[in-house]
Amino acid sequence: MVVGDSCGLTIQTLVAGGDGLGFMDGLAVFVPLSAPGDVLSVRVREVRRDYAKAEILELIEASPQRVSPECPLYGECGGCNLMHLSYEAQSAARLGIFQEAFRRAGVLLPVDVGMTISHPFGYRNRAQFHHAPKGGVGYARRSSNAVIPVQDCPIL
């Protein structure tokens, strides 16, 4: 596998940070904005010794967990990573990521850990705004320092 290769990939789970995880020839491949169960055509952006990162070229078969994001800036803005999932799937993914972090650290949780479910929107009470070069304020673009002007944010 080399940078620029295109291949088919099925996403198995989500990892910390919200990327989907699939495997190609035994190599872990991380794909932003993907969902468990997605069947994708991806392009490899980066290859390391024990993992690769890829971007979605085409959604061949959508996961049943996938929904249309409420925010028009989703995917461009770097503030949200799971809005392409149903709220139930987001909650389950967050809990799974939490439990996996403890498992990887070798810490046995004494009891089953549950979650307190909030409202799917309007729950965030803090945000970091940046000054946009052409005036106004906005959020940082995904994987960038560039600023996207924001008029409204569904989770804020």
N, CA, C and O atoms as a GROMACS GRO file, in nm:
protein
  624
    1MET      N    1   0.086  -0.117   0.000
    1MET     CA    2   0.000   0.000   0.000
    1MET      C    3   0.090   0.123   0.000
    1MET      O    4   0.182   0.135   0.081
    2VAL      N    5   0.061   0.215  -0.094
    2VAL     CA    6   0.137   0.340  -0.104
    2VAL      C    7   0.041   0.458  -0.112
    2VAL      O    8  -0.077   0.442  -0.147
    3VAL      N    9   0.093   0.576  -0.081
    3VAL     CA   10   0.011   0.697  -0.087
    3VAL      C   11  -0.044   0.713  -0.228
    3VAL      O   12   0.029   0.698  -0.326
    4GLY      N   13  -0.173   0.743  -0.238
    4GLY     CA   14  -0.240   0.760  -0.366
    4GLY      C   15  -0.316   0.637  -0.412
    4GLY      O   16  -0.400   0.646  -0.501
    5ASP      N   17  -0.287   0.520  -0.352
    5ASP     CA   18  -0.362   0.399  -0.387
    5ASP      C   19  -0.509   0.417  -0.354
    5ASP      O   20  -0.545   0.482  -0.256
    6SER      N   21  -0.594   0.358  -0.436
    6SER     CA   22  -0.738   0.352  -0.409
    6SER      C   23  -0.775   0.207  -0.383
    6SER      O   24  -0.722   0.116  -0.448
    7CYS      N   25  -0.865   0.186  -0.288
    7CYS     CA   26  -0.906   0.049  -0.258
    7CYS      C   27  -1.043   0.050  -0.192
    7CYS      O   28  -1.092   0.155  -0.151
    8GLY      N   29  -1.103  -0.067  -0.183
    8GLY     CA   30  -1.229  -0.084  -0.112
    8GLY      C   31  -1.200  -0.115   0.035
    8GLY      O   32  -1.100  -0.180   0.067
    9LEU      N   33  -1.288  -0.069   0.123
    9LEU     CA   34  -1.264  -0.088   0.265
    9LEU      C   35  -1.398  -0.091   0.339
    9LEU      O   36  -1.488  -0.013   0.308
   10THR      N   37  -1.410  -0.181   0.435
   10THR     CA   38  -1.528  -0.185   0.523
   10THR      C   39  -1.485  -0.138   0.661
   10THR      O   40  -1.385  -0.186   0.715
   11ILE      N   41  -1.559  -0.045   0.717
   11ILE     CA   42  -1.526   0.011   0.847
   11ILE      C   43  -1.580  -0.080   0.957
   11ILE      O   44  -1.698  -0.116   0.957
   12GLN      N   45  -1.493  -0.118   1.050
   12GLN     CA   46  -1.528  -0.210   1.158
   12GLN      C   47  -1.581  -0.138   1.282
   12GLN      O   48  -1.680  -0.180   1.341
   13THR      N   49  -1.513  -0.028   1.321
   13THR     CA   50  -1.545   0.041   1.445
   13THR      C   51  -1.495   0.185   1.438
   13THR      O   52  -1.433   0.225   1.339
   14LEU      N   53  -1.523   0.262   1.541
   14LEU     CA   54  -1.470   0.397   1.553
   14LEU      C   55  -1.365   0.399   1.663
   14LEU      O   56  -1.374   0.324   1.760
   15VAL      N   57  -1.266   0.486   1.646
   15VAL     CA   58  -1.158   0.499   1.744
   15VAL      C   59  -1.158   0.640   1.802
   15VAL      O   60  -1.229   0.728   1.754
   16ALA      N   61  -1.078   0.660   1.906
   16ALA     CA   62  -1.065   0.792   1.968
   16ALA      C   63  -1.034   0.895   1.859
   16ALA      O   64  -0.949   0.872   1.773
   17GLY      N   65  -1.104   1.007   1.864
   17GLY     CA   66  -1.091   1.110   1.760
   17GLY      C   67  -1.201   1.100   1.657
   17GLY      O   68  -1.222   1.195   1.580
   18GLY      N   69  -1.271   0.986   1.653
   18GLY     CA   70  -1.386   0.972   1.565
   18GLY      C   71  -1.360   0.908   1.430
   18GLY      O   72  -1.454   0.887   1.354
   19ASP      N   73  -1.234   0.875   1.398
   19ASP     CA   74  -1.207   0.809   1.270
   19ASP      C   75  -1.260   0.666   1.272
   19ASP      O   76  -1.262   0.600   1.376
   20GLY      N   77  -1.303   0.620   1.154
   20GLY     CA   78  -1.341   0.481   1.138
   20GLY      C   79  -1.216   0.397   1.118
   20GLY      O   80  -1.116   0.446   1.066
   21LEU      N   81  -1.223   0.272   1.160
   21LEU     CA   82  -1.110   0.180   1.148
   21LEU      C   83  -1.151   0.061   1.063
   21LEU      O   84  -1.249  -0.007   1.091
   22GLY      N   85  -1.073   0.037   0.958
   22GLY     CA   86  -1.089  -0.082   0.875
   22GLY      C   87  -0.952  -0.145   0.856
   22GLY      O   88  -0.851  -0.089   0.900
   23PHE      N   89  -0.947  -0.260   0.791
   23PHE     CA   90  -0.819  -0.329   0.772
   23PHE      C   91  -0.802  -0.367   0.626
   23PHE      O   92  -0.894  -0.417   0.562
   24MET      N   93  -0.683  -0.342   0.576
   24MET     CA   94  -0.647  -0.379   0.440
   24MET      C   95  -0.518  -0.460   0.447
   24MET      O   96  -0.413  -0.408   0.487
   25ASP      N   97  -0.524  -0.586   0.409
   25ASP     CA   98  -0.409  -0.676   0.414
   25ASP      C   99  -0.344  -0.675   0.552
   25ASP      O  100  -0.221  -0.676   0.564
   26GLY      N  101  -0.426  -0.672   0.657
   26GLY     CA  102  -0.376  -0.676   0.794
   26GLY      C  103  -0.330  -0.542   0.849
   26GLY      O  104  -0.295  -0.533   0.967
   27LEU      N  105  -0.330  -0.438   0.767
   27LEU     CA  106  -0.287  -0.306   0.810
   27LEU      C  107  -0.408  -0.223   0.852
   27LEU      O  108  -0.508  -0.216   0.779
   28ALA      N  109  -0.400  -0.160   0.969
   28ALA     CA  110  -0.508  -0.073   1.017
   28ALA      C  111  -0.515   0.050   0.928
   28ALA      O  112  -0.413   0.114   0.900
   29VAL      N  113  -0.636   0.085   0.885
   29VAL     CA  114  -0.658   0.203   0.802
   29VAL      C  115  -0.762   0.290   0.871
   29VAL      O  116  -0.874   0.246   0.898
   30PHE      N  117  -0.724   0.416   0.899
   30PHE     CA  118  -0.812   0.511   0.966
   30PHE      C  119  -0.874   0.605   0.863
   30PHE      O  120  -0.804   0.661   0.779
   31VAL      N  121  -1.007   0.621   0.872
   31VAL     CA  122  -1.080   0.701   0.773
   31VAL      C  123  -1.172   0.799   0.845
   31VAL      O  124  -1.270   0.757   0.907
   32PRO      N  125  -1.143   0.931   0.837
   32PRO     CA  126  -1.233   1.029   0.899
   32PRO      C  127  -1.371   1.027   0.833
   32PRO      O  128  -1.385   0.995   0.715
   33LEU      N  129  -1.472   1.063   0.913
   33LEU     CA  130  -1.610   1.080   0.866
   33LEU      C  131  -1.673   0.951   0.815
   33LEU      O  132  -1.768   0.954   0.737
   34SER      N  133  -1.621   0.838   0.859
   34SER     CA  134  -1.679   0.710   0.822
   34SER      C  135  -1.755   0.652   0.941
   34SER      O  136  -1.739   0.699   1.054
   35ALA      N  137  -1.836   0.550   0.916
   35ALA     CA  138  -1.920   0.490   1.019
   35ALA      C  139  -1.902   0.338   1.017
   35ALA      O  140  -1.878   0.279   0.912
   36PRO      N  141  -1.914   0.275   1.134
   36PRO     CA  142  -1.906   0.128   1.136
   36PRO      C  143  -2.011   0.068   1.043
   36PRO      O  144  -2.130   0.101   1.050
   37GLY      N  145  -1.966  -0.021   0.955
   37GLY     CA  146  -2.055  -0.083   0.858
   37GLY      C  147  -2.050  -0.018   0.721
   37GLY      O  148  -2.100  -0.075   0.624
   38ASP      N  149  -1.989   0.100   0.710
   38ASP     CA  150  -1.974   0.164   0.579
   38ASP      C  151  -1.885   0.078   0.490
   38ASP      O  152  -1.783   0.026   0.534
   39VAL      N  153  -1.925   0.063   0.365
   39VAL     CA  154  -1.840   0.003   0.263
   39VAL      C  155  -1.798   0.118   0.174
   39VAL      O  156  -1.882   0.185   0.114
   40LEU      N  157  -1.666   0.141   0.165
   40LEU     CA  158  -1.613   0.262   0.102
   40LEU      C  159  -1.512   0.231  -0.007
   40LEU      O  160  -1.449   0.126  -0.008
   41SER      N  161  -1.499   0.326  -0.096
   41SER     CA  162  -1.382   0.334  -0.182
   41SER      C  163  -1.300   0.447  -0.123
   41SER      O  164  -1.350   0.559  -0.108
   42VAL      N  165  -1.173   0.419  -0.088
   42VAL     CA  166  -1.089   0.519  -0.022
   42VAL      C  167  -0.959   0.541  -0.100
   42VAL      O  168  -0.917   0.458  -0.179
   43ARG      N  169  -0.898   0.657  -0.074
   43ARG     CA  170  -0.765   0.689  -0.128
   43ARG      C  171  -0.670   0.704  -0.010
   43ARG      O  172  -0.699   0.776   0.085
   44VAL      N  173  -0.558   0.635  -0.016
   44VAL     CA  174  -0.458   0.640   0.089
   44VAL      C  175  -0.387   0.774   0.087
   44VAL      O  176  -0.334   0.816  -0.016
   45ARG      N  177  -0.386   0.843   0.203
   45ARG     CA  178  -0.319   0.973   0.216
   45ARG      C  179  -0.184   0.962   0.283
   45ARG      O  180  -0.094   1.042   0.257
   46GLU      N  181  -0.169   0.862   0.371
   46GLU     CA  182  -0.048   0.849   0.450
   46GLU      C  183  -0.028   0.703   0.485
   46GLU      O  184  -0.125   0.634   0.518
   47VAL      N  185   0.095   0.655   0.479
   47VAL     CA  186   0.125   0.517   0.516
   47VAL      C  187   0.240   0.518   0.616
   47VAL      O  188   0.344   0.579   0.593
   48ARG      N  189   0.218   0.451   0.727
   48ARG     CA  190   0.321   0.433   0.830
   48ARG      C  191   0.348   0.284   0.843
   48ARG      O  192   0.282   0.202   0.778
   49ARG      N  193   0.444   0.250   0.927
   49ARG     CA  194   0.483   0.110   0.943
   49ARG      C  195   0.366   0.022   0.987
   49ARG      O  196   0.351  -0.090   0.938
   50ASP      N  197   0.282   0.074   1.080
   50ASP     CA  198   0.177  -0.012   1.135
   50ASP      C  199   0.035   0.041   1.113
   50ASP      O  200  -0.059  -0.013   1.170
   51TYR      N  201   0.018   0.146   1.034
   51TYR     CA  202  -0.116   0.194   1.002
   51TYR      C  203  -0.112   0.284   0.879
   51TYR      O  204  -0.005   0.325   0.833
   52ALA      N  205  -0.230   0.314   0.828
   52ALA     CA  206  -0.243   0.407   0.715
   52ALA      C  207  -0.362   0.498   0.743
   52ALA      O  208  -0.450   0.464   0.822
   53LYS      N  209  -0.364   0.613   0.678
   53LYS     CA  210  -0.478   0.704   0.684
   53LYS      C  211  -0.530   0.720   0.543
   53LYS      O  212  -0.453   0.727   0.447
   54ALA      N  213  -0.662   0.727   0.531
   54ALA     CA  214  -0.723   0.737   0.399
   54ALA      C  215  -0.840   0.834   0.404
   54ALA      O  216  -0.889   0.870   0.511
   55GLU      N  217  -0.883   0.876   0.285
   55GLU     CA  218  -1.000   0.964   0.272
   55GLU      C  219  -1.105   0.893   0.187
   55GLU      O  220  -1.072   0.810   0.102
   56ILE      N  221  -1.230   0.927   0.211
   56ILE     CA  222  -1.340   0.863   0.138
   56ILE      C  223  -1.346   0.919  -0.004
   56ILE      O  224  -1.352   1.040  -0.024
   57LEU      N  225  -1.344   0.830  -0.101
   57LEU     CA  226  -1.369   0.867  -0.241
   57LEU      C  227  -1.516   0.849  -0.274
   57LEU      O  228  -1.579   0.933  -0.338
   58GLU      N  229  -1.570   0.734  -0.228
   58GLU     CA  230  -1.710   0.702  -0.259
   58GLU      C  231  -1.768   0.617  -0.146
   58GLU      O  232  -1.703   0.526  -0.095
   59LEU      N  233  -1.890   0.648  -0.111
   59LEU     CA  234  -1.965   0.568  -0.015
   59LEU      C  235  -2.042   0.463  -0.096
   59LEU      O  236  -2.144   0.494  -0.157
   60ILE      N  237  -1.992   0.342  -0.098
   60ILE     CA  238  -2.051   0.235  -0.179
   60ILE      C  239  -2.178   0.181  -0.113
   60ILE      O  240  -2.281   0.165  -0.178
   61GLU      N  241  -2.169   0.154   0.018
   61GLU     CA  242  -2.285   0.109   0.094
   61GLU      C  243  -2.282   0.178   0.230
   61GLU      O  244  -2.188   0.160   0.307
   62ALA      N  245  -2.385   0.256   0.258
   62ALA     CA  246  -2.390   0.332   0.383
   62ALA      C  247  -2.427   0.244   0.501
   62ALA      O  248  -2.512   0.155   0.491
   63SER      N  249  -2.364   0.270   0.612
   63SER     CA  250  -2.399   0.205   0.739
   63SER      C  251  -2.541   0.243   0.778
   63SER      O  252  -2.584   0.355   0.749
   64PRO      N  253  -2.616   0.153   0.841
   64PRO     CA  254  -2.749   0.190   0.891
   64PRO      C  255  -2.742   0.297   1.000
   64PRO      O  256  -2.842   0.361   1.030
   65GLN      N  257  -2.625   0.317   1.059
   65GLN     CA  258  -2.605   0.419   1.163
   65GLN      C  259  -2.586   0.559   1.105
   65GLN      O  260  -2.594   0.658   1.178
   66ARG      N  261  -2.563   0.568   0.976
   66ARG     CA  262  -2.532   0.696   0.911
   66ARG      C  263  -2.658   0.779   0.892
   66ARG      O  264  -2.763   0.727   0.853
   67VAL      N  265  -2.646   0.910   0.920
   67VAL     CA  266  -2.754   1.005   0.898
   67VAL      C  267  -2.698   1.126   0.824
   67VAL      O  268  -2.577   1.142   0.812
   68SER      N  269  -2.786   1.211   0.777
   68SER     CA  270  -2.746   1.336   0.715
   68SER      C  271  -2.716   1.437   0.826
   68SER      O  272  -2.805   1.464   0.908
   69PRO      N  273  -2.595   1.494   0.832
   69PRO     CA  274  -2.561   1.587   0.940
   69PRO      C  275  -2.649   1.712   0.939
   69PRO      O  276  -2.685   1.763   0.833
   70GLU      N  277  -2.682   1.760   1.059
   70GLU     CA  278  -2.765   1.880   1.076
   70GLU      C  279  -2.691   2.008   1.039
   70GLU      O  280  -2.754   2.107   1.003
   71CYS      N  281  -2.559   2.007   1.046
   71CYS     CA  282  -2.480   2.128   1.025
   71CYS      C  283  -2.430   2.135   0.881
   71CYS      O  284  -2.372   2.039   0.831
   72PRO      N  285  -2.452   2.248   0.813
   72PRO     CA  286  -2.403   2.261   0.675
   72PRO      C  287  -2.251   2.266   0.664
   72PRO      O  288  -2.197   2.246   0.556
   73LEU      N  289  -2.182   2.293   0.774
   73LEU     CA  290  -2.035   2.300   0.773
   73LEU      C  291  -1.970   2.169   0.816
   73LEU      O  292  -1.847   2.159   0.819
   74TYR      N  293  -2.052   2.069   0.849
   74TYR     CA  294  -1.996   1.943   0.897
   74TYR      C  295  -1.906   1.881   0.791
   74TYR      O  296  -1.940   1.875   0.673
   75GLY      N  297  -1.792   1.835   0.836
   75GLY     CA  298  -1.692   1.776   0.746
   75GLY      C  299  -1.588   1.878   0.706
   75GLY      O  300  -1.472   1.842   0.683
   76GLU      N  301  -1.626   2.002   0.696
   76GLU     CA  302  -1.533   2.110   0.665
   76GLU      C  303  -1.481   2.170   0.796
   76GLU      O  304  -1.361   2.194   0.810
   77CYS      N  305  -1.571   2.193   0.890
   77CYS     CA  306  -1.539   2.246   1.022
   77CYS      C  307  -1.475   2.135   1.105
   77CYS      O  308  -1.511   2.018   1.090
   78GLY      N  309  -1.382   2.170   1.190
   78GLY     CA  310  -1.314   2.070   1.271
   78GLY      C  311  -1.375   2.047   1.408
   78GLY      O  312  -1.316   1.978   1.490
   79GLY      N  313  -1.493   2.104   1.434
   79GLY     CA  314  -1.551   2.097   1.568
   79GLY      C  315  -1.621   1.967   1.600
   79GLY      O  316  -1.624   1.930   1.718
   80CYS      N  317  -1.677   1.898   1.505
   80CYS     CA  318  -1.754   1.775   1.532
   80CYS      C  319  -1.697   1.660   1.450
   80CYS      O  320  -1.651   1.679   1.337
   81ASN      N  321  -1.699   1.541   1.509
   81ASN     CA  322  -1.647   1.424   1.439
   81ASN      C  323  -1.749   1.314   1.417
   81ASN      O  324  -1.723   1.220   1.342
   82LEU      N  325  -1.865   1.324   1.482
   82LEU     CA  326  -1.960   1.212   1.477
   82LEU      C  327  -2.099   1.251   1.429
   82LEU      O  328  -2.190   1.169   1.439
   83MET      N  329  -2.119   1.372   1.378
   83MET     CA  330  -2.252   1.417   1.341
   83MET      C  331  -2.311   1.339   1.222
   83MET      O  332  -2.430   1.353   1.194
   84HIS      N  333  -2.231   1.259   1.155
   84HIS     CA  334  -2.281   1.175   1.045
   84HIS      C  335  -2.344   1.046   1.096
   84HIS      O  336  -2.392   0.964   1.017
   85LEU      N  337  -2.344   1.028   1.230
   85LEU     CA  338  -2.407   0.912   1.292
   85LEU      C  339  -2.534   0.952   1.363
   85LEU      O  340  -2.548   1.066   1.406
   86SER      N  341  -2.628   0.858   1.374
   86SER     CA  342  -2.747   0.884   1.456
   86SER      C  343  -2.700   0.915   1.598
   86SER      O  344  -2.591   0.875   1.637
   87TYR      N  345  -2.782   0.986   1.673
   87TYR     CA  346  -2.742   1.023   1.808
   87TYR      C  347  -2.718   0.899   1.895
   87TYR      O  348  -2.627   0.898   1.977
   88GLU      N  349  -2.799   0.795   1.877
   88GLU     CA  350  -2.780   0.671   1.952
   88GLU      C  351  -2.644   0.608   1.918
   88GLU      O  352  -2.574   0.560   2.006
   89ALA      N  353  -2.608   0.610   1.789
   89ALA     CA  354  -2.480   0.554   1.746
   89ALA      C  355  -2.364   0.640   1.798
   89ALA      O  356  -2.259   0.586   1.834
   90GLN      N  357  -2.381   0.772   1.802
   90GLN     CA  358  -2.278   0.859   1.858
   90GLN      C  359  -2.252   0.823   2.004
   90GLN      O  360  -2.138   0.810   2.047
   91SER      N  361  -2.361   0.809   2.081
   91SER     CA  362  -2.350   0.776   2.223
   91SER      C  363  -2.281   0.642   2.244
   91SER      O  364  -2.194   0.628   2.330
   92ALA      N  365  -2.321   0.543   2.165
   92ALA     CA  366  -2.260   0.410   2.175
   92ALA      C  367  -2.112   0.416   2.138
   92ALA      O  368  -2.030   0.350   2.201
   93ALA      N  369  -2.077   0.494   2.036
   93ALA     CA  370  -1.938   0.506   1.993
   93ALA      C  371  -1.854   0.572   2.103
   93ALA      O  372  -1.743   0.527   2.132
   94ARG      N  373  -1.906   0.677   2.164
   94ARG     CA  374  -1.832   0.744   2.272
   94ARG      C  375  -1.808   0.649   2.390
   94ARG      O  376  -1.698   0.646   2.446
   95LEU      N  377  -1.909   0.573   2.426
   95LEU     CA  378  -1.894   0.478   2.535
   95LEU      C  379  -1.791   0.371   2.498
   95LEU      O  380  -1.706   0.335   2.580
   96GLY      N  381  -1.798   0.320   2.376
   96GLY     CA  382  -1.702   0.219   2.330
   96GLY      C  383  -1.559   0.271   2.329
   96GLY      O  384  -1.467   0.198   2.366
   97ILE      N  385  -1.540   0.395   2.286
   97ILE     CA  386  -1.406   0.456   2.284
   97ILE      C  387  -1.354   0.470   2.427
   97ILE      O  388  -1.237   0.443   2.454
   98PHE      N  389  -1.440   0.512   2.519
   98PHE     CA  390  -1.404   0.525   2.660
   98PHE      C  391  -1.361   0.390   2.717
   98PHE      O  392  -1.256   0.379   2.780
   99GLN      N  393  -1.442   0.288   2.695
   99GLN     CA  394  -1.411   0.156   2.749
   99GLN      C  395  -1.284   0.099   2.687
   99GLN      O  396  -1.205   0.034   2.756
  100GLU      N  397  -1.263   0.122   2.558
  100GLU     CA  398  -1.143   0.074   2.490
  100GLU      C  399  -1.017   0.140   2.546
  100GLU      O  400  -0.913   0.075   2.556
  101ALA      N  401  -1.024   0.268   2.581
  101ALA     CA  402  -0.909   0.337   2.640
  101ALA      C  403  -0.867   0.270   2.771
  101ALA      O  404  -0.748   0.252   2.796
  102PHE      N  405  -0.964   0.233   2.854
  102PHE     CA  406  -0.932   0.165   2.978
  102PHE      C  407  -0.878   0.025   2.951
  102PHE      O  408  -0.782  -0.018   3.016
  103ARG      N  409  -0.938  -0.045   2.856
  103ARG     CA  410  -0.890  -0.179   2.823
  103ARG      C  411  -0.746  -0.175   2.777
  103ARG      O  412  -0.664  -0.257   2.820
  104ARG      N  413  -0.713  -0.080   2.688
  104ARG     CA  414  -0.575  -0.069   2.636
  104ARG      C  415  -0.476  -0.032   2.746
  104ARG      O  416  -0.359  -0.072   2.740
  105ALA      N  417  -0.522   0.042   2.846
  105ALA     CA  418  -0.435   0.081   2.957
  105ALA      C  419  -0.421  -0.031   3.060
  105ALA      O  420  -0.344  -0.019   3.155
  106GLY      N  421  -0.495  -0.140   3.040
  106GLY     CA  422  -0.489  -0.252   3.132
  106GLY      C  423  -0.566  -0.228   3.261
  106GLY      O  424  -0.540  -0.294   3.362
  107VAL      N  425  -0.660  -0.136   3.258
  107VAL     CA  426  -0.740  -0.104   3.376
  107VAL      C  427  -0.875  -0.174   3.363
  107VAL      O  428  -0.948  -0.156   3.266
  108LEU      N  429  -0.905  -0.254   3.464
  108LEU     CA  430  -1.033  -0.323   3.465
  108LEU      C  431  -1.135  -0.233   3.532
  108LEU      O  432  -1.119  -0.196   3.648
  109LEU      N  433  -1.239  -0.198   3.461
  109LEU     CA  434  -1.345  -0.115   3.519
  109LEU      C  435  -1.421  -0.198   3.620
  109LEU      O  436  -1.461  -0.311   3.590
  110PRO      N  437  -1.443  -0.145   3.741
  110PRO     CA  438  -1.507  -0.224   3.847
  110PRO      C  439  -1.654  -0.258   3.820
  110PRO      O  440  -1.704  -0.359   3.870
  111VAL      N  441  -1.722  -0.176   3.742
  111VAL     CA  442  -1.863  -0.199   3.712
  111VAL      C  443  -1.888  -0.159   3.567
  111VAL      O  444  -1.804  -0.095   3.504
  112ASP      N  445  -2.004  -0.199   3.517
  112ASP     CA  446  -2.042  -0.151   3.385
  112ASP      C  447  -2.059   0.000   3.391
  112ASP      O  448  -2.128   0.052   3.479
  113VAL      N  449  -1.998   0.068   3.298
  113VAL     CA  450  -2.006   0.214   3.294
  113VAL      C  451  -2.116   0.252   3.196
  113VAL      O  452  -2.116   0.207   3.081
  114GLY      N  453  -2.207   0.333   3.241
  114GLY     CA  454  -2.314   0.381   3.154
  114GLY      C  455  -2.289   0.525   3.116
  114GLY      O  456  -2.186   0.582   3.150
  115MET      N  457  -2.384   0.583   3.047
  115MET     CA  458  -2.373   0.722   3.007
  115MET      C  459  -2.501   0.794   3.043
  115MET      O  460  -2.610   0.737   3.043
  116THR      N  461  -2.484   0.921   3.074
  116THR     CA  462  -2.600   1.009   3.090
  116THR      C  463  -2.621   1.074   2.954
  116THR      O  464  -2.534   1.147   2.907
  117ILE      N  465  -2.732   1.050   2.894
  117ILE     CA  466  -2.760   1.099   2.760
  117ILE      C  467  -2.812   1.243   2.769
  117ILE      O  468  -2.904   1.273   2.846
  118SER      N  469  -2.752   1.330   2.689
  118SER     CA  470  -2.797   1.470   2.684
  118SER      C  471  -2.883   1.488   2.559
  118SER      O  472  -2.917   1.392   2.491
  119HIS      N  473  -2.918   1.611   2.530
  119HIS     CA  474  -2.989   1.642   2.407
  119HIS      C  475  -2.890   1.633   2.291
  119HIS      O  476  -2.772   1.664   2.310
  120PRO      N  477  -2.933   1.592   2.174
  120PRO     CA  478  -2.840   1.578   2.062
  120PRO      C  479  -2.785   1.712   2.012
  120PRO      O  480  -2.680   1.716   1.948
  121PHE      N  481  -2.855   1.821   2.039
  121PHE     CA  482  -2.809   1.953   1.994
  121PHE      C  483  -2.823   2.052   2.109
  121PHE      O  484  -2.901   2.031   2.202
  122GLY      N  485  -2.746   2.160   2.101
  122GLY     CA  486  -2.755   2.265   2.201
  122GLY      C  487  -2.696   2.227   2.335
  122GLY      O  488  -2.733   2.285   2.437
  123TYR      N  489  -2.606   2.129   2.339
  123TYR     CA  490  -2.550   2.084   2.466
  123TYR      C  491  -2.416   2.148   2.500
  123TYR      O  492  -2.379   2.154   2.617
  124ARG      N  493  -2.344   2.197   2.401
  124ARG     CA  494  -2.210   2.251   2.428
  124ARG      C  495  -2.222   2.391   2.484
  124ARG      O  496  -2.295   2.475   2.430
  125ASN      N  497  -2.150   2.418   2.594
  125ASN     CA  498  -2.154   2.552   2.653
  125ASN      C  499  -2.021   2.625   2.644
  125ASN      O  500  -2.007   2.735   2.697
  126ARG      N  501  -1.924   2.564   2.578
  126ARG     CA  502  -1.795   2.630   2.554
  126ARG      C  503  -1.754   2.608   2.410
  126ARG      O  504  -1.779   2.502   2.352
  127ALA      N  505  -1.690   2.708   2.354
  127ALA     CA  506  -1.638   2.696   2.218
  127ALA      C  507  -1.517   2.788   2.205
  127ALA      O  508  -1.509   2.891   2.273
  128GLN      N  509  -1.426   2.753   2.118
  128GLN     CA  510  -1.310   2.838   2.093
  128GLN      C  511  -1.325   2.898   1.954
  128GLN      O  512  -1.320   2.828   1.853
  129PHE      N  513  -1.344   3.028   1.952
  129PHE     CA  514  -1.360   3.099   1.826
  129PHE      C  515  -1.227   3.158   1.783
  129PHE      O  516  -1.141   3.188   1.866
  130HIS      N  517  -1.212   3.174   1.654
  130HIS     CA  518  -1.092   3.234   1.597
  130HIS      C  519  -1.134   3.353   1.513
  130HIS      O  520  -1.244   3.357   1.459
  131HIS      N  521  -1.045   3.451   1.502
  131HIS     CA  522  -1.072   3.568   1.420
  131HIS      C  523  -1.050   3.531   1.274
  131HIS      O  524  -0.942   3.486   1.236
  132ALA      N  525  -1.152   3.550   1.193
  132ALA     CA  526  -1.142   3.520   1.049
  132ALA      C  527  -1.064   3.632   0.980
  132ALA      O  528  -1.083   3.749   1.014
  133PRO      N  529  -0.979   3.600   0.885
  133PRO     CA  530  -0.898   3.702   0.817
  133PRO      C  531  -0.979   3.814   0.753
  133PRO      O  532  -0.933   3.928   0.746
  134LYS      N  533  -1.098   3.782   0.705
  134LYS     CA  534  -1.181   3.884   0.638
  134LYS      C  535  -1.284   3.943   0.734
  134LYS      O  536  -1.384   4.001   0.691
  135GLY      N  537  -1.260   3.928   0.863
  135GLY     CA  538  -1.352   3.981   0.964
  135GLY      C  539  -1.444   3.874   1.015
  135GLY      O  540  -1.463   3.770   0.951
  136GLY      N  541  -1.501   3.898   1.130
  136GLY     CA  542  -1.591   3.803   1.191
  136GLY      C  543  -1.514   3.698   1.269
  136GLY      O  544  -1.392   3.705   1.283
  137VAL      N  545  -1.589   3.600   1.318
  137VAL     CA  546  -1.529   3.491   1.393
  137VAL      C  547  -1.570   3.359   1.332
  137VAL      O  548  -1.666   3.351   1.255
  138GLY      N  549  -1.498   3.255   1.367
  138GLY     CA  550  -1.531   3.123   1.315
  138GLY      C  551  -1.457   3.014   1.387
  138GLY      O  552  -1.390   3.038   1.487
  139TYR      N  553  -1.470   2.894   1.336
  139TYR     CA  554  -1.402   2.777   1.389
  139TYR      C  555  -1.287   2.740   1.297
  139TYR      O  556  -1.282   2.781   1.181
  140ALA      N  557  -1.194   2.661   1.351
  140ALA     CA  558  -1.082   2.613   1.270
  140ALA      C  559  -1.133   2.508   1.172
  140ALA      O  560  -1.214   2.422   1.207
  141ARG      N  561  -1.085   2.516   1.050
  141ARG     CA  562  -1.116   2.416   0.947
  141ARG      C  563  -1.054   2.282   0.989
  141ARG      O  564  -0.949   2.279   1.053
  142ARG      N  565  -1.119   2.173   0.955
  142ARG     CA  566  -1.071   2.039   0.989
  142ARG      C  567  -0.926   2.022   0.941
  142ARG      O  568  -0.895   2.050   0.826
  143SER      N  569  -0.840   1.978   1.031
  143SER     CA  570  -0.699   1.950   1.003
  143SER      C  571  -0.626   2.071   0.945
  143SER      O  572  -0.542   2.056   0.856
  144SER      N  573  -0.657   2.190   0.995
  144SER     CA  574  -0.598   2.311   0.940
  144SER      C  575  -0.603   2.423   1.044
  144SER      O  576  -0.672   2.412   1.146
  145ASN      N  577  -0.529   2.529   1.018
  145ASN     CA  578  -0.538   2.649   1.100
  145ASN      C  579  -0.625   2.755   1.034
  145ASN      O  580  -0.650   2.861   1.092
  146ALA      N  581  -0.673   2.726   0.914
  146ALA     CA  582  -0.760   2.821   0.844
  146ALA      C  583  -0.891   2.836   0.922
  146ALA      O  584  -0.933   2.744   0.993
  147VAL      N  585  -0.954   2.951   0.910
  147VAL     CA  586  -1.076   2.980   0.984
  147VAL      C  587  -1.196   2.978   0.891
  147VAL      O  588  -1.193   3.037   0.783
  148ILE      N  589  -1.302   2.909   0.933
  148ILE     CA  590  -1.428   2.904   0.860
  148ILE      C  591  -1.525   2.998   0.933
  148ILE      O  592  -1.554   2.975   1.050
  149PRO      N  593  -1.576   3.101   0.866
  149PRO     CA  594  -1.675   3.186   0.932
  149PRO      C  595  -1.800   3.104   0.967
  149PRO      O  596  -1.849   3.026   0.885
  150VAL      N  597  -1.851   3.123   1.089
  150VAL     CA  598  -1.966   3.047   1.137
  150VAL      C  599  -2.075   3.144   1.180
  150VAL      O  600  -2.051   3.233   1.261
  151GLN      N  601  -2.194   3.125   1.126
  151GLN     CA  602  -2.308   3.206   1.164
  151GLN      C  603  -2.390   3.139   1.272
  151GLN      O  604  -2.449   3.206   1.358
  152ASP      N  605  -2.393   3.005   1.268
  152ASP     CA  606  -2.475   2.930   1.362
  152ASP      C  607  -2.410   2.795   1.383
  152ASP      O  608  -2.348   2.740   1.292
  153CYS      N  609  -2.423   2.742   1.504
  153CYS     CA  610  -2.367   2.611   1.536
  153CYS      C  611  -2.474   2.531   1.610
  153CYS      O  612  -2.516   2.571   1.718
  154PRO      N  613  -2.521   2.419   1.553
  154PRO     CA  614  -2.630   2.343   1.613
  154PRO      C  615  -2.600   2.286   1.751
  154PRO      O  616  -2.692   2.264   1.830
  155ILE      N  617  -2.473   2.262   1.783
  155ILE     CA  618  -2.443   2.202   1.913
  155ILE      C  619  -2.413   2.305   2.021
  155ILE      O  620  -2.406   2.271   2.139
  156LEU      N  621  -2.394   2.431   1.981
  156LEU     CA  622  -2.360   2.536   2.078
  156LEU      C  623  -2.484   2.598   2.138
  156LEU      O  624  -2.474   2.688   2.221
   0.00000   0.00000   0.00000
